[in-house]
Amino acid sequence: MTDKARPRAVDRRAVMGGVLAGAAAAFVATRSRAEDKDPPPPTSIESIDIDARPILHFERSRPDVKRFGQLEFRGGLVLASASPNFGGWSGLVMETDGQSLLAISDVGSWMSADVDYTGTRPSGLARARLGPLLGSRGQPLEAKREQDAEGVALVDGTLKNGTLLISFERLHRIGRFPIRDGKVRAPTGYLKMPADAKSMRENQGIEGVTVLKGGPNKGAVVAFAERLTRGSGYHSGWIWIGNEARKFQLQDIDGFNITDAASLADGSLLVLERYFRWSEGVKMRLRHIPAHEIAPGARISGRTLFQGDSSFEIDNMEGLAVHQGPGGATVVSLISDDNFNHLLQRTLFLQFTLLEEGSRNVARP
């Protein structure tokens, strides 16, 4: 169908694209003077209240459609809080049963909360706590160069008592952070970084980190830079074999940046990507990489599961997590980074069921 045959949809996209373009423009301006605009990090753990407004329809122009490619929309929330430290969520972990979450912020904080559901639809966050990420001596991270957390993964245990990997950009590193009684403690050590880390721009470092849950490299750490292509047409990723980071590459398609990654049970990967242009607004894409293709030296294209623009309920999508829902369903969760531009951007929490390939009656965007 041509654009002329769909004037209302085109107008709506143009309006929303303009809104999100303005929001993203404000995002760029805010990031350029982050030290002046970001709130100071919390100095202690506090309980916070989170307001959650439901998102019932993922695609604005087709409210009855629930399936998009291999994703089925379960529901979403627009999140807000009076806490000055609420926002900037760049990484996400879900408990294995989906009943709780932990998010990390690029201003050096973490947030945990229980997830309430109405049926399979997320309906709110309860019993939320927010606290500072700590340095090796147990002190809250103070300098922006140290605080910029972007990716998080659960290595072992649970979100009550376990171990996290947290990646940081600007001062590029990946640390091991224990959780005790639901509180993120000081790091116990850091992974050996790849030599390529020296070539990463301050604000385009390790954006996604995960641990493979299956496949030939089960247990291995995998990480991606937001953008490190060196004109090759491929993004840079690494898999840690032993203590060494070994490079592989993922095709750079249409200039999207990588914002997160998460392992499925079979050891394959989901990769979350974001795109912004002033004239087009914000877009997101979700790609799948089979487990057998993840290997040192590999050049991978992956397969696009979903790509959406401002005609969908998206924002600056940065956090990605996977858990098993009731009946064994694979549930994909996403969270957005509002960059503390509360007037122009939103903190969104979205959930989808990942459908088996070949599912029938799938409405494609």
C-alpha positions in Angstrom: 0.0 0.0 0.0 1.4 3.4 -0.9 1.9 6.3 1.5 -0.9 8.2 -0.2 -3.3 5.4 0.5 -2.6 5.7 4.2 -2.6 9.4 5.1 -3.7 9.0 8.7 -1.0 6.5 9.5 1.7 8.6 7.8 0.5 11.7 9.7 0.6 9.9 13.0 4.1 8.6 12.4 5.3 12.0 11.3 3.9 13.6 14.5 5.3 10.9 16.8 8.6 10.9 14.9 8.9 14.6 15.5 8.1 14.2 19.2 10.7 11.5 19.6 13.2 13.3 17.4 12.8 16.3 19.7 13.2 14.0 22.7 16.3 12.4 21.2 17.7 15.8 20.4 17.2 16.8 24.0 18.9 13.5 24.9 22.0 14.4 22.8 22.1 17.9 24.4 21.8 16.4 27.9 24.5 13.7 27.3 26.9 16.4 26.1 26.7 18.1 29.5 25.9 15.1 31.6 28.0 16.1 34.6 25.9 19.3 34.9 22.5 17.8 34.4 22.6 14.3 35.9 21.5 14.0 39.5 24.1 13.1 42.1 24.2 9.3 42.7 22.5 8.0 45.9 24.7 7.6 48.9 22.6 4.9 50.6 19.9 2.4 49.8 16.3 3.8 49.9 12.8 2.4 49.3 11.0 4.2 46.5 7.5 4.3 45.2 7.0 3.7 41.4 4.0 4.9 39.5 3.1 2.5 36.7 0.7 3.4 33.8 -0.3 0.5 31.6 0.6 0.2 28.0 -2.1 -2.0 26.5 -1.2 -1.7 22.8 2.2 -1.9 21.3 1.4 -0.5 17.8 -0.6 2.7 18.1 -2.5 2.4 14.8 -3.4 -1.3 15.2 -4.5 -1.8 18.9 -5.9 -5.2 18.2 -2.7 -6.7 16.9 -0.6 -8.5 19.5 1.9 -10.4 17.3 4.8 -8.9 15.5 7.1 -11.4 13.7 8.1 -13.9 16.4 7.1 -11.5 19.3 3.7 -11.5 21.0 3.1 -8.4 23.1 2.2 -9.3 26.7 2.0 -5.7 28.0 4.0 -2.8 29.2 4.3 0.0 31.7 5.3 3.7 31.7 7.3 4.1 34.9 7.8 7.2 37.0 9.0 8.0 40.5 9.4 11.1 42.7 12.9 9.9 43.5 15.5 12.2 41.8 17.7 9.2 41.2 15.0 7.3 39.2 15.9 7.2 35.5 18.7 6.5 33.1 18.1 2.7 33.2 20.6 1.1 30.8 20.7 -2.5 31.8 18.2 -5.1 33.0 18.1 -8.5 34.7 14.9 -10.5 35.4 14.8 -13.2 38.1 14.4 -16.7 36.5 10.7 -16.8 37.3 10.1 -13.2 36.2 8.8 -12.1 39.6 11.5 -9.5 40.2 14.0 -7.4 38.3 17.2 -5.4 38.8 18.2 -2.5 36.6 21.4 -0.4 36.5 21.6 3.3 35.7 24.3 5.2 33.8 24.6 7.6 36.8 26.0 4.9 39.1 22.9 3.4 40.7 20.9 0.2 40.8 17.2 -0.5 41.3 15.4 -3.7 42.4 11.7 -4.3 42.5 9.0 -7.1 42.5 6.9 -7.3 39.3 3.2 -7.5 39.7 1.1 -9.2 37.0 -2.5 -9.3 36.0 -2.6 -12.6 34.2 0.5 -12.5 32.0 0.5 -8.7 31.7 2.9 -6.7 33.9 0.8 -4.3 36.0 3.2 -2.6 38.4 6.4 -2.6 40.3 6.3 -3.0 44.1 8.8 -3.0 47.0 11.3 -1.1 45.0 14.7 -0.1 46.3 17.4 2.1 44.9 21.0 2.2 45.9 24.5 3.3 44.7 26.9 1.2 42.8 30.1 0.9 44.8 33.8 1.0 44.1 36.3 -1.6 45.2 36.7 0.0 48.6 32.9 0.0 49.2 32.4 3.7 48.5 29.7 5.0 46.1 31.0 5.9 42.7 31.4 9.6 42.5 32.9 10.6 39.1 30.9 10.3 36.0 33.8 8.5 34.3 33.4 5.7 36.9 29.6 5.7 37.2 28.5 5.0 33.6 27.1 1.5 33.9 25.5 0.2 30.7 25.1 -3.6 30.9 24.3 -6.2 33.5 24.0 -10.0 33.7 23.3 -12.5 36.5 26.3 -14.9 36.6 25.0 -17.2 39.3 22.5 -17.4 42.2 19.5 -15.2 42.3 18.7 -11.5 42.6 18.6 -11.9 46.3 21.9 -13.8 46.7 24.1 -14.1 43.7 26.7 -12.5 41.4 26.3 -9.8 38.8 28.5 -8.8 35.9 28.2 -5.0 35.3 29.9 -3.3 32.4 30.9 0.4 32.3 31.9 2.7 29.6 34.1 5.9 29.7 36.3 4.0 32.2 35.9 0.7 30.3 35.6 -2.3 32.5 33.4 -5.3 33.5 33.2 -6.0 37.2 31.9 -8.9 39.4 29.4 -7.5 41.9 28.0 -9.8 44.6 24.4 -9.5 45.7 23.6 -10.2 49.4 20.1 -9.9 50.8 19.1 -8.2 47.6 21.7 -5.4 47.9 24.5 -4.9 45.3 27.8 -5.0 47.1 31.3 -3.8 46.2 33.0 -5.5 43.2 35.3 -8.5 44.0 37.2 -8.2 40.7 37.2 -7.3 37.1 37.4 -9.3 33.8 40.5 -8.9 31.7 39.4 -6.5 29.0 40.1 -7.0 25.3 42.9 -5.0 23.7 40.3 -3.3 21.5 39.0 -1.6 24.6 41.7 1.0 24.1 40.1 2.0 20.8 36.5 2.4 22.2 35.2 5.9 22.4 34.3 7.0 26.0 30.6 7.0 25.4 30.5 4.0 23.0 32.0 1.3 25.1 30.7 -2.1 26.4 27.0 -1.7 26.2 25.8 -5.2 26.5 27.0 -8.2 28.5 25.6 -11.7 29.1 26.5 -15.2 30.0 25.7 -18.0 27.6 23.1 -20.4 29.1 23.7 -23.3 26.7 25.4 -24.4 23.5 29.0 -25.2 22.8 30.3 -22.3 24.9 27.9 -22.6 27.8 29.0 -20.4 30.8 31.1 -18.1 28.6 30.8 -14.3 29.0 29.8 -12.4 25.8 29.9 -8.6 25.5 29.3 -6.0 22.7 30.5 -2.5 22.2 27.9 0.1 21.4 29.8 1.0 18.3 33.2 -0.1 17.3 33.3 -0.9 13.6 36.5 0.9 12.3 34.8 1.1 8.9 34.6 -2.7 8.6 30.8 -2.8 8.4 30.7 -5.0 11.5 30.2 -4.4 15.2 32.7 -5.7 17.7 31.8 -8.4 20.2 33.9 -10.6 22.4 33.6 -14.1 24.0 35.7 -14.9 27.0 37.4 -18.3 26.5 39.1 -19.0 29.8 40.3 -15.5 30.9 40.9 -14.2 27.4 38.5 -12.1 25.4 38.3 -13.4 21.9 36.8 -11.1 19.2 33.9 -11.9 16.9 31.8 -9.5 14.7 28.1 -8.8 14.1 27.1 -7.1 10.9 26.3 -3.4 11.2 22.9 -2.9 9.4 21.7 0.5 8.6 23.7 2.3 11.3 22.0 0.9 14.4 24.0 0.9 17.6 24.0 -2.1 20.0 22.5 -1.4 23.4 22.2 -4.8 25.1 22.3 -8.6 24.7 20.8 -11.6 26.5 21.3 -15.3 26.2 18.4 -17.8 25.5 18.3 -21.2 27.2 19.9 -22.9 24.2 22.9 -20.5 24.2 21.7 -18.4 21.3 21.7 -14.6 21.7 19.2 -11.8 21.4 20.8 -8.4 20.6 18.9 -5.1 21.1 19.8 -2.2 18.9 18.8 1.5 18.7 18.9 4.0 15.9 18.4 7.8 15.9 18.3 10.5 13.3 16.9 13.9 13.8 14.6 13.5 10.7 13.4 10.0 11.7 13.2 9.8 15.4 14.1 6.7 17.4 14.0 3.1 16.2 14.7 -0.2 17.8 15.6 -3.6 16.5 15.9 -7.1 18.0 18.2 -9.7 16.4 18.8 -13.4 17.0 22.1 -15.1 16.8 22.2 -19.0 16.8 24.5 -20.5 19.4 26.7 -22.4 16.9 27.6 -19.1 15.2 29.1 -17.5 18.3 32.8 -18.3 18.1 36.1 -16.4 18.1 36.8 -14.9 14.7 33.2 -15.4 13.4 31.5 -12.8 11.3 27.7 -13.0 11.9 24.6 -11.4 10.4 22.0 -12.7 12.7 18.2 -12.6 11.9 15.9 -9.7 12.6 13.0 -10.7 14.9 11.5 -7.2 15.1 12.2 -3.7 14.0 10.0 -0.7 15.0 9.9 3.0 14.8 7.8 5.7 16.5 4.6 4.2 15.4 5.2 1.7 18.2 5.4 2.3 22.0 9.1 2.6 22.1 11.7 5.1 23.4 15.4 4.9 23.9 15.4 1.1 24.5 18.6 0.1 26.3 18.0 -2.8 28.6 17.2 -6.4 27.6 16.5 -9.5 29.7 15.0 -13.0 29.2 13.2 -15.4 31.6 10.9 -18.4 31.5 7.2 -17.6 32.1 4.4 -19.9 33.2 4.3 -23.0 31.0 7.8 -22.6 29.8 7.2 -19.6 27.6 10.3 -17.5 26.8 9.6 -13.9 27.9 11.6 -11.0 26.6 11.7 -7.8 28.8 12.9 -4.4 27.7 13.5 -1.1 29.6 14.3 2.3 28.2 16.8 5.0 29.3 15.0 8.4 29.7 18.3 10.2 30.2 16.6 12.1 33.0 14.7 14.1 30.3 11.4 13.4 32.1 9.4 16.0 30.1 10.4 14.6 26.7 11.3 10.9 27.3 9.8 8.0 29.2 10.9 5.0 31.2 9.2 2.1 29.5 9.0 -1.5 30.7 7.8 -3.9 27.9 7.3 -7.6 27.8 6.9 -10.0 24.9 6.6 -13.8 24.4 9.2 -15.1 22.0 7.2 -17.4 19.7 8.6 -20.5 18.2 9.7 -20.1 14.6 6.8 -21.0 12.2 4.0 -20.0 14.6 0.9 -19.3 12.6 -1.3 -16.2 12.3 1.5 -13.9 13.0 0.8 -10.3 12.1 4.0 -8.7 10.8 4.7 -5.0 11.1 
